[in-house]
Amino acid sequence: MAGSETLEFRHEFVQETHSLLRRRLRNFVVVVGGIWLLFTMAKWFLRLRNLDPETFQVWPTVWKGVNDLLAALAFGAALYIGLNRKGSRQPALVASIGLVAVYGVHLTVAQYGLEETGLSLFLFMAFHLLASAHFPWTASQSLIPVGVFVLIHAGYVFTDRQGNGVTDSLGTILSAVAGVPGIIACSVQQEWRERNFGYRFMRSRYGKLRDELASARRIHEALFPSPCREGAFDLTYQYEPMRHIGGDYLHVSHHCRPDGSEVLSVVVVDVTGHGIPAALTVNRLHGEVELMFAADPEVDPGTVLKHLNRYVNLTLAKHSIYATALCLRFDSREQEVVVANGGHPPAFLLGVDGTIEEVGSTAFVLGAARDDEFDPAPRRVRCMPGDTMIAYTDGAIEARAPNGRMLRIEGFRSMIARAGGSPGERAGVLLAGVAEHRGHTPTEDDTLIVEIHRVLRRTGAAGEQAGSSARAGSAGNGVLTEAGVQPVR
């Protein structure tokens, strides 16, 4: 992780550590402090019970009481801070470290100042190890109470003029060694916590990302038009993104003139790359296409292609993002379709007589050439009522079989020739054929297949007026069923 992700990770890890530290501080004081309190009360009970008035010394007893009281106050203060949920992280950290440090001072004073016990090293090692294994400390934080214990221990030892130099030095070294098990335990625990939190952090982010992608997919698919099933043209499509969202885009403009004739404009765009970056690029191109057709519903495909090339060249090509586009315009008064193809795979025109014509590229890939060097070179292709145009993106022809064989343009053309089904159903049949060629494995690229059919004649009263303009130029008769294919969601 890097950048903002690292900052977010560290922030959430610190927040979890604070919450965990406060909770564990409270539990530690209740359990360990409770045991210490019971032991201390029992010690004082036995001490007072066995009190001999003749040998009783007031001040040593008072200092022992003060030493125990200071330890009790340290436990009480730590418990108060652990119970304060509104407190910041720093007091809980200071209280946990201070508690262990104070307990180390308490043991040292009891051994060397009050001559109560000779087990201060062992007791501190056990207390420090328990605290290090329980509190979410770092190794450096665990080292602080050890340092305090060593300084206090050394101060008492080396100020005792009756002591032995070698023994005193050895005792000081042992006081430092007493903290080693706790520091090791703290280091292991810290590493485990960071790794475990990292796993949970990534799972949480994956869940949020998955929800965001689901929302992004709904927004992305909202850019796609509904299938056109009225008038002189039928348009259906199938879309299968490689991931949740992709870089394929379809725009359809259906314009009816006052005289009853119709114009159907289709723009198919395929942006380089996959996933979120490609989808973001599609959103930018969508706005450009919408603006052009809002200004002129009958805008020429060459004009559309040239404008898109200029936009991609000026804004996206510097980021190594390019696109291919196929622009089509069908006119019910004409027996032709106007085609402008910027580096896009060739479309196929399926004649009513079964012939298949390949309609290839007319210009460069969008963004590869400057505006003054780009010539969309639109061409007119004969398209009669009853004919069908199949447009697609390269995800269809680049589909690989399990043995690695790519479908290619020739294979897709053969698939079109073999495809059955009525007009309006071929897009679904072709997408199923592509999936079968892949062995029904996940697609390696976004796949969009569009079918545009020029209607011969519609049945029913609702279709009479829509089919009148198509019949005016039709060379034959036919009946189109109303079965449709919905886009893949």
Beta strands, then each sheet from edge to edge (+ up, - down):
strand 1: 233-240
strand 2: 248-256
strand 3: 262-271
strand 4: 323-331
strand 5: 336-342
strand 6: 347-350
strand 7: 356-359
strand 8: 379-382
strand 9: 388-392
strand 10: 447-454
sheet 1: 1+ 10- 9+ 6- 7+
sheet 2: 2+ 3- 4+ 5- 8+
end
